[in-house]
Amino acid sequence: MPKVEVYNSQKEKVGEAELPEDIYAVPVKVGLLHEVVRWQMARWRAGTASTKTRGEVRGGGRKPWPQKHTGRARQGSIRAPHWVGGGTVFGPKPRSYAFKLNKKVRRLALKMALSNRVAAGHLFVVSDLGLGEKPRTKDFRAFLDRFGVEEALVVVPERDMVAERSARNLPKVKVLAVEGLNVYDILNHAYVFLRQDALPKIEERLRRTK
């Protein structure tokens, strides 16, 4: 069972935490992580691109010239695809890019992502973030500087508006509640900070049977 040191916001060691092997020591499979990240990004795609077919383009109802005796190729509409301003053939239409992925696979990938950060020594457990009652980016920046970190994903047990607003001006920092924890954000940030009171909720979420 992996053990990690628990720090306070001043980077002073205040204890140790044992991390369950079935969550934080899972063998990493790159292919599975890739599949889950692809699934996430596909769900985020707007899919709003839309083109008009020849039947949807305005105009073109009248035959541009007679069928015969003009010396030119026959044409039926100025909105045919080969005309400038004509319709598009097989162009994109609004659609969903999402596809299904088993919940067990998604949970396993989340465990692998966390295990990867533990194995690399890039996961910290902290007792607090050293923030006051009001959002202050300077305090959050000072907290990260003590750990020598510029980009990080900070996981809290539930939505913390003070922490979120303190971090929103830091381009490489993101604060997430446990329910929003996902593979893409873990892999997209070099370091992960888990607030100590978030550990039980992470275990509860990743051990759900449904």
Summary of the structure (lengths in Angstrom):
residues: 210
radius of gyration: 26.9
end to end distance: 25.4
largest distance: 94.2
contacts: 560
relative contact order: 0.17
helix: 35%
strand: 14%
